[in-house]
C-alpha cells in the first residue's frame, strides 16, 4: 500500500493503461503515450487491480495491493498440481492467511494461523477452480 508503479512504454507503438479495480468495479484511465514515455500511479487502496490497454486487448497484468509487507509469489507445478511458499520474517502473532490467483480460489477464502517465535509455521491450503463460501 502506497507503492508508486511506473508504466513504461518501450514499444514503437502507442499504449494505453487503464485500471479495473476488482473491489468495486471502478476504472481509471491513465492515458495513452508513445515509446520511451512513462506514467505512474500510486496504489493506496488494498485489493486487486487489472491493468489493461485499450489499444491492445490481449494485454493484461494484475497488481495486488496489501496493507503489509508479508507476502510471496509462487507458481503451481503443472506435474504435481502443487506449490510451496515461504513468507519470511513474520513476527509472532495470530494472522489471517489469504491467497490470490486470477482464476482460482482458496477453499474457505482464508486461514487463521499462529506464528510462534523461532518456530516454523506450516499450513496446507487448497486452491480450486470451484468458488467456496
Residue, then its C-alpha position, 0 to 999 in steps of 0.5 A: x500500500x502506497x507503492x508508486x508503479x511506473x508504466x513504461x512504454x518501450x514499444x514503437x507503438x502507442x499504449x494505453x493503461x487503464x485500471x479495473x479495480x476488482x473491489x468495486x468495479x471502478x476504472x481509471x484511465x491513465x492515458x495513452x503515450x508513445x515509446x520511451x514515455x512513462x506514467x505512474x500511479x500510486x496504489x493506496x487502496x488494498x485489493x486487486x487491480x487489472x491493468x489493461x490497454x485499450x489499444x491492445x486487448x490481449x494485454x493484461x497484468x494484475x497488481x495486488x495491493x496489501x496493507x503489509x509487507x508479508x507476502x510471496x509469489x509462487x507458481x503451481x507445478x503443472x506435474x504435481x498440481x502443487x506449490x510451496x511458499x515461504x513468507x519470511x520474517x513474520x513476527x509472532x502473532x495470530x494472522x489471517x492467511x489469504x491467497x490470490x490467483x486470477x482464476x482460482x480460489x482458496x477453499x474457505x477464502x482464508x486461514x487463521x494461523x499462529x506464528x510462534x517465535x523461532x518456530x516454523x509455521x506450516x499450513x496446507x491450503x487448497x486452491x480450486x477452480x470451484x468458488x467456496x463460501 
